[in-house]
Amino acid sequence: MKHFLLFYDLSDDYLERRAQFRDEHLRKAWAANANGDLLLGGALSDPADTAILMFRGETSVVAEQFAETDPYVLNGLVKQWRVRQWTTVLGEWAATPVRPAS
């Protein structure tokens, strides 16, 4: 399994508008977490202009499909999004653990 980060660039009025879509977004996110696709997610703060969600899968498709159907994206709270593969090498969840030689 590989890790993928989904980056959301949030709209300027994200904090003012998110309440009406938050429950639907959270239901979707917790369902993705329950089935093992979404490991972590949340918005950066001060300023709240970016959100990052960490997915697990063989390809980036699971993260892309999440974004394409996310109510935050569909309703303009996300200006743009992108997915990047993250080569995780350290920690219990690392997809490709790398340890020192000695």
Stockholm file with secondary structure:
# STOCKHOLM 1.0

chainA/1-102         MKHFLLFYDLSDDYLERRAQFRDEHLRKAWAANANGDLLLGGALSDPADTAILMFRGETSVVAEQFAETDPYVLNGLVKQWRVRQWTTVLGEWAATPVRPAS
#=GR chainA/1-102 SS CEEEEEEEEECTTHHHHTHHHHHHHHHHHHHHHHTTSEEEEEECCSSCCEEEEEEEESSTHHHHHHHHHCHHHHTTSEEEEEEEEECCCSSTTCSSCCCCCC
#=GC SS_cons         CEEEEEEEEECTTHHHHTHHHHHHHHHHHHHHHHTTSEEEEEECCSSCCEEEEEEEESSTHHHHHHHHHCHHHHTTSEEEEEEEEECCCSSTTCSSCCCCCC
//
